[in-house]
Amino acid sequence: METVRTVLLGKPVFLLTGTRASRKKDKAFEVESPEKLLETARRNPDAVAFGFVSGSWVASA
């Protein structure tokens, strides 16, 4: 399993699950429910990692 490192709300974070490689470009990825990810990131501003579990994003670290 590969983790994705990205910037979310101006802060570098890891996406542990909930992503898949895009077919259009190399090194691009698609995120499951990006609006839920942003909502979770706003509720957990200190989190540095997120995972997609049972249809929702959770702060992992």
LINGIBEL-V864267 format. One record per backbone hydrogen bond with DSSP energy under -0.5 kcal/mol. CO is the residue of the C=O (numbers start at 1). NH is the residue of the N-H. Records with the same first field share a line. If there is no record, write none. Layout:
CO: NH  NH
//
This chain:
4: 6  15
6: 13
8: 11
11: 8
13: 6
14: 16  50
15: 4
18: 32
20: 30
25: 28
28: 22
30: 20
31: 34
33: 36  37
34: 38
35: 39
36: 40
37: 41
38: 42
39: 43
40: 44
44: 47
48: 14
49: 60  61
50: 16  17
51: 53  58
53: 56
56: 53
58: 51
//
